[in-house]
Amino acid sequence: MRWREENEMESKRDLFLQMYEDMVFGREFELCAEALADRGLVPGSLHLGIGEEATQVGACRALDAQDYLVPSHRSHVADIVKGSDPKRIMAEILGKSTGYCGGRGGSIHFADRNSNNLGVQGILGAVFPVAAGAALTQARMGTGRVVLAFFGEGASHEGTFHEALNLSALWKLPLIWLCVNDLYAMGTRFDRTSAVANVADRASAYNMPGHVVDGNDVVAVYEEVSSARQVALAENGPSLIECKTYRYGGHSTFDKNRYRAQAEIDAWRERDPIRSFEGQLLNLGILSVDLVAEVAKRVKERMEEVESFAVQSPEPAPETALEGVFHQSMEG
């Protein structure tokens, strides 16, 4: 964490406590989802970002409620911080009728119009044109809103990445490109597939700012995204931010994660973003042992409601299978 003057930290006390609870809740949400998958209650695979909470929380807390989010397939924590109901997200993950997409999408096609969440793209490279199009709309309509797009380092090798970054810079779109570099695209390390050390190094090719930030430092992520948002609002165009972080599990719940050394995983666990932030807040006196326990109790109670709602929600009725597939004409 990039600590400054102590009085500045005190002025951000409420924000820091909120981000701490966001991360704790996000971790428990995904652990619960993983447990439900282990029980066979999740149709298909599930992509988790356990260990990446600081990146998702810091980025989304820097946004305004009216800004737009284009999440990735493992952005459940970001979805929640942006304003989506975790009960309905979990229901969607379980394929229940009370989910945001009526159980049709699962987490990999989740979207929420009310929180300006434009939805996950099943084809990873599709995030780039979708985000660029959304930002172009904001620019042309003069809404004063920005678009934040999450993507992984593996997706940065797609042709759409380069096309979208070029156009977003050319047209000075109000866009924040946020790369969550957790080192592995499925089972392949980034350094085996990239000729540059950092995804952010590619920003210079498109005449936009490129920043590398510690993705396990929630305050550093928050400050970087906040700055990029101001750049976008001043009509100075997009920024590319690369957050270096790590997911503890495999690519999905079907991935046994056998391609990584346990020593590597253990080393990153020593840098766990939640424990690190908790220790820093304790040292500053912003957080206390009693408050840690209070947050844990509040998160536990909230998660019990989330799990109960999702598990007990009804399955979609068979007759609704074709709803939302075909446009119903007003003629005839």
C-alpha positions as CSV (number, residue, x, y, z in Angstrom):
1,M,0.0,0.0,0.0
2,R,1.3,3.4,-1.0
3,W,0.8,5.1,2.4
4,R,1.1,8.9,2.5
5,E,0.5,11.3,5.4
6,E,-1.2,9.7,8.3
7,N,-3.9,12.4,8.4
8,E,-4.7,11.6,4.7
9,M,-5.2,7.9,5.6
10,E,-7.5,8.9,8.5
11,S,-9.7,10.9,6.1
12,K,-10.1,7.8,4.0
13,R,-11.0,5.6,7.0
14,D,-14.6,4.8,5.9
15,L,-13.4,3.9,2.4
16,F,-10.7,1.6,3.7
17,L,-13.1,-0.1,6.0
18,Q,-15.6,-0.6,3.2
19,M,-12.9,-2.0,0.9
20,Y,-11.7,-4.4,3.6
21,E,-15.2,-5.7,4.1
22,D,-15.7,-5.9,0.3
23,M,-12.7,-8.2,0.0
24,V,-13.7,-10.4,3.0
25,F,-17.2,-10.8,1.6
26,G,-15.9,-11.4,-1.9
27,R,-13.6,-14.1,-0.7
28,E,-16.4,-15.8,1.2
29,F,-18.8,-15.5,-1.7
30,E,-16.4,-17.4,-4.0
31,L,-15.5,-20.0,-1.4
32,C,-19.2,-20.6,-1.0
33,A,-19.6,-20.9,-4.8
34,E,-16.7,-23.3,-4.9
35,A,-18.3,-25.4,-2.2
36,L,-21.6,-25.5,-4.0
37,A,-19.8,-26.6,-7.2
38,D,-18.1,-29.4,-5.2
39,R,-21.6,-30.5,-4.2
40,G,-22.7,-30.7,-7.8
41,L,-25.1,-27.8,-7.6
42,V,-23.4,-25.7,-10.3
43,P,-24.2,-26.6,-13.9
44,G,-21.0,-26.6,-15.9
45,S,-17.7,-25.0,-14.9
46,L,-17.1,-22.1,-12.6
47,H,-14.2,-19.6,-12.9
48,L,-13.1,-18.1,-9.6
49,G,-10.7,-15.3,-8.7
50,I,-9.8,-16.2,-5.2
51,G,-6.7,-14.2,-4.4
52,E,-7.6,-11.4,-6.8
53,E,-10.0,-9.5,-4.5
54,A,-7.9,-6.3,-4.2
55,T,-7.8,-5.7,-7.9
56,Q,-11.6,-6.1,-8.3
57,V,-12.5,-4.1,-5.2
58,G,-10.0,-1.3,-5.7
59,A,-11.0,-0.8,-9.3
60,C,-14.8,-0.8,-8.8
61,R,-14.7,1.4,-5.7
62,A,-13.0,4.0,-7.8
63,L,-16.0,4.2,-10.1
64,D,-19.1,6.3,-9.9
65,A,-22.4,4.4,-9.6
66,Q,-23.4,5.5,-13.2
67,D,-20.2,4.4,-14.8
68,Y,-20.2,1.2,-16.9
69,L,-18.5,-2.1,-16.1
70,V,-17.6,-4.8,-18.6
71,P,-16.5,-7.7,-16.4
72,S,-14.6,-10.9,-17.1
73,H,-15.6,-14.5,-16.4
74,R,-14.1,-14.4,-12.9
75,S,-15.3,-10.9,-11.8
76,H,-17.9,-11.9,-9.3
77,V,-16.4,-9.6,-6.6
78,A,-16.4,-6.7,-9.1
79,D,-20.0,-7.4,-9.9
80,I,-21.0,-7.2,-6.3
81,V,-19.0,-4.0,-5.5
82,K,-20.5,-2.4,-8.6
83,G,-24.0,-2.9,-7.1
84,S,-25.4,-6.3,-8.1
85,D,-27.2,-8.4,-5.5
86,P,-25.0,-11.3,-4.5
87,K,-28.1,-13.5,-3.8
88,R,-29.2,-13.1,-7.5
89,I,-25.6,-13.7,-8.7
90,M,-25.3,-16.9,-6.8
91,A,-28.8,-18.0,-8.0
92,E,-27.6,-17.4,-11.5
93,I,-24.4,-19.4,-10.9
94,L,-26.7,-22.3,-9.8
95,G,-28.9,-21.9,-12.8
96,K,-32.0,-20.8,-10.8
97,S,-34.9,-18.8,-12.0
98,T,-34.2,-16.0,-9.6
99,G,-30.8,-15.3,-11.1
100,Y,-30.2,-12.2,-13.1
101,C,-30.6,-14.0,-16.4
102,G,-33.2,-16.5,-15.1
103,G,-30.6,-19.2,-14.8
104,R,-29.7,-19.1,-18.5
105,G,-26.3,-17.5,-18.4
106,G,-24.5,-18.7,-15.3
107,S,-21.5,-16.6,-14.2
108,I,-19.9,-16.6,-17.6
109,H,-22.8,-14.8,-19.3
110,F,-24.0,-12.7,-16.3
111,A,-25.3,-9.2,-16.8
112,D,-27.1,-6.6,-14.7
113,R,-28.7,-3.6,-16.4
114,N,-29.5,-1.8,-13.1
115,S,-25.9,-1.5,-12.0
116,N,-24.7,-0.7,-15.6
117,N,-23.0,-4.0,-15.8
118,L,-22.8,-4.8,-19.5
119,G,-22.1,-8.5,-18.9
120,V,-19.5,-11.1,-19.4
121,Q,-18.5,-12.1,-22.9
122,G,-18.2,-15.9,-23.4
123,I,-15.6,-15.2,-26.1
124,L,-12.8,-13.5,-24.1
125,G,-11.6,-11.3,-27.0
126,A,-15.2,-9.9,-27.3
127,V,-14.7,-7.7,-24.3
128,F,-12.7,-5.2,-26.3
129,P,-15.2,-4.2,-29.0
130,V,-18.0,-4.3,-26.5
131,A,-16.2,-1.9,-24.2
132,A,-15.1,0.3,-27.0
133,G,-18.6,0.5,-28.4
134,A,-20.0,1.4,-24.9
135,A,-17.4,4.1,-24.5
136,L,-18.1,5.5,-27.9
137,T,-21.7,5.8,-26.9
138,Q,-20.8,7.8,-23.8
139,A,-18.6,10.1,-25.8
140,R,-21.1,10.8,-28.4
141,M,-24.0,11.3,-25.9
142,G,-21.8,13.4,-23.6
143,T,-23.0,11.4,-20.5
144,G,-19.9,12.1,-18.3
145,R,-19.6,8.4,-17.7
146,V,-16.6,6.1,-18.1
147,V,-16.4,2.4,-19.0
148,L,-14.1,0.1,-17.1
149,A,-13.3,-3.2,-18.9
150,F,-11.7,-6.2,-17.1
151,F,-9.7,-8.7,-19.1
152,G,-6.9,-11.2,-18.5
153,E,-3.4,-11.2,-19.7
154,G,-4.2,-14.1,-22.1
155,A,-6.9,-12.1,-23.8
156,S,-4.4,-9.4,-24.5
157,H,-3.0,-11.6,-27.2
158,E,-6.2,-11.4,-29.2
159,G,-6.4,-9.3,-32.3
160,T,-9.4,-7.5,-30.9
161,F,-7.3,-6.1,-28.1
162,H,-5.0,-4.2,-30.5
163,E,-7.9,-3.0,-32.7
164,A,-9.9,-1.7,-29.8
165,L,-7.0,0.0,-28.1
166,N,-6.0,1.7,-31.3
167,L,-9.5,3.0,-31.9
168,S,-10.2,4.0,-28.3
169,A,-7.0,6.1,-28.3
170,L,-7.7,7.5,-31.7
171,W,-11.1,8.7,-30.7
172,K,-10.1,9.5,-27.1
173,L,-12.8,7.4,-25.6
174,P,-13.7,7.5,-21.9
175,L,-12.4,4.1,-21.2
176,I,-10.2,2.3,-18.6
177,W,-8.6,-0.9,-19.9
178,L,-7.9,-3.0,-16.8
179,C,-5.7,-6.1,-17.3
180,V,-5.9,-8.7,-14.4
181,N,-2.6,-10.4,-14.9
182,D,-2.7,-13.5,-12.7
183,L,0.2,-15.0,-14.7
184,Y,-1.7,-17.9,-16.2
185,A,-4.0,-18.1,-19.2
186,M,-5.7,-21.4,-18.4
187,G,-2.5,-23.4,-17.8
188,T,0.1,-21.4,-19.7
189,R,2.3,-18.8,-18.0
190,F,2.4,-15.3,-19.4
191,D,6.1,-15.3,-19.9
192,R,5.8,-18.2,-22.3
193,T,3.4,-16.4,-24.6
194,S,4.4,-12.7,-24.6
195,A,7.4,-10.9,-26.1
196,V,7.0,-8.0,-23.6
197,A,7.3,-8.3,-19.8
198,N,4.2,-6.3,-19.2
199,V,0.8,-6.0,-20.9
200,A,0.9,-2.3,-20.0
201,D,4.1,-1.9,-22.2
202,R,1.8,-2.2,-25.2
203,A,0.0,1.1,-24.3
204,S,2.8,3.2,-25.9
205,A,2.0,1.7,-29.3
206,Y,-1.4,3.4,-29.1
207,N,-0.3,6.7,-27.5
208,M,-2.1,6.1,-24.3
209,P,-0.9,5.9,-20.7
210,G,0.2,2.5,-19.5
211,H,0.6,1.7,-15.8
212,V,1.7,-1.4,-13.9
213,V,0.3,-1.7,-10.4
214,D,0.5,-4.2,-7.5
215,G,-2.8,-5.9,-7.9
216,N,-2.7,-7.2,-4.4
217,D,-2.6,-3.6,-3.0
218,V,-6.2,-2.4,-2.9
219,V,-5.3,1.2,-2.3
220,A,-2.8,1.3,-5.1
221,V,-5.4,-0.1,-7.5
222,Y,-8.0,2.4,-6.3
223,E,-5.7,5.3,-6.8
224,E,-4.5,4.2,-10.2
225,V,-8.1,3.7,-11.5
226,S,-9.2,7.0,-9.9
227,S,-6.5,8.8,-11.8
228,A,-7.4,7.1,-15.0
229,R,-11.0,8.0,-14.5
230,Q,-10.1,11.6,-14.2
231,V,-8.1,11.4,-17.4
232,A,-11.0,9.9,-19.2
233,L,-13.5,12.5,-17.9
234,A,-11.2,15.3,-19.0
235,E,-11.6,13.9,-22.6
236,N,-8.0,12.9,-22.7
237,G,-8.7,9.3,-23.7
238,P,-8.2,5.8,-22.3
239,S,-5.6,4.3,-20.0
240,L,-4.3,0.8,-19.8
241,I,-3.7,-0.5,-16.3
242,E,-2.1,-3.8,-15.6
243,C,-2.7,-5.3,-12.1
244,K,-0.2,-8.0,-11.2
245,T,-2.0,-10.5,-9.0
246,Y,-2.6,-14.3,-8.6
247,R,-5.4,-16.7,-8.4
248,Y,-4.9,-19.6,-6.0
249,G,-7.0,-22.1,-7.9
250,G,-7.0,-23.4,-11.4
251,H,-8.6,-21.9,-14.5
252,S,-12.0,-23.3,-13.5
253,T,-13.4,-25.7,-11.0
254,F,-12.7,-28.5,-13.6
255,D,-9.0,-27.6,-13.5
256,K,-6.9,-29.6,-11.0
257,N,-4.2,-27.0,-11.1
258,R,-1.3,-29.5,-11.5
259,Y,0.8,-27.4,-13.7
260,R,2.0,-25.0,-11.0
261,A,4.5,-25.6,-8.2
262,Q,3.1,-25.6,-4.7
263,A,6.0,-23.3,-3.7
264,E,4.8,-20.7,-6.1
265,I,1.2,-20.8,-4.8
266,D,2.5,-20.7,-1.2
267,A,4.7,-17.7,-1.9
268,W,1.7,-15.8,-3.3
269,R,-0.5,-16.8,-0.4
270,E,2.1,-15.1,1.8
271,R,1.1,-11.9,0.0
272,D,-2.6,-12.5,0.4
273,P,-4.3,-9.2,-0.3
274,I,-6.9,-9.5,2.5
275,R,-4.5,-10.4,5.3
276,S,-2.0,-7.8,4.1
277,F,-4.6,-5.0,4.1
278,E,-6.0,-6.2,7.4
279,G,-2.5,-6.0,9.0
280,Q,-1.9,-2.5,7.6
281,L,-5.2,-1.2,8.9
282,L,-4.6,-2.8,12.3
283,N,-1.2,-1.1,12.5
284,L,-2.8,2.3,11.6
285,G,-5.5,1.8,14.3
286,I,-8.2,2.1,11.6
287,L,-9.1,-1.5,12.2
288,S,-9.2,-3.3,15.6
289,V,-9.4,-7.0,16.6
290,D,-13.0,-6.5,17.7
291,L,-13.9,-4.9,14.4
292,V,-12.3,-7.7,12.5
293,A,-14.5,-10.1,14.4
294,E,-17.5,-7.9,13.8
295,V,-16.9,-7.8,10.0
296,A,-16.4,-11.6,10.0
297,K,-19.7,-12.1,11.8
298,R,-21.6,-9.7,9.5
299,V,-20.1,-11.4,6.4
300,K,-21.0,-14.9,7.7
301,E,-24.6,-13.9,8.3
302,R,-24.9,-12.2,4.9
303,M,-23.4,-15.3,3.2
304,E,-25.9,-17.6,4.9
305,E,-28.7,-15.5,3.4
306,V,-27.0,-15.6,0.0
307,E,-26.5,-19.4,0.0
308,S,-30.0,-20.1,1.4
309,F,-31.7,-17.9,-1.2
310,A,-29.8,-19.5,-4.1
311,V,-30.1,-23.1,-3.1
312,Q,-33.8,-22.8,-2.2
313,S,-34.7,-20.8,-5.4
314,P,-36.8,-22.7,-8.0
315,E,-35.4,-24.1,-11.2
316,P,-36.5,-22.4,-14.4
317,A,-39.9,-23.6,-15.7
318,P,-39.4,-25.7,-18.9
319,E,-41.9,-23.6,-20.8
320,T,-39.6,-20.5,-20.4
321,A,-36.8,-22.1,-22.3
322,L,-37.2,-20.0,-25.4
323,E,-37.9,-16.8,-23.7
324,G,-35.4,-14.1,-24.6
325,V,-34.2,-16.1,-27.7
326,F,-36.5,-14.6,-30.3
327,H,-37.7,-11.1,-30.7
328,Q,-41.5,-10.9,-30.4
329,S,-42.8,-8.8,-33.3
330,M,-45.5,-6.2,-32.6
331,E,-47.1,-7.0,-35.9
332,G,-49.7,-9.6,-36.5
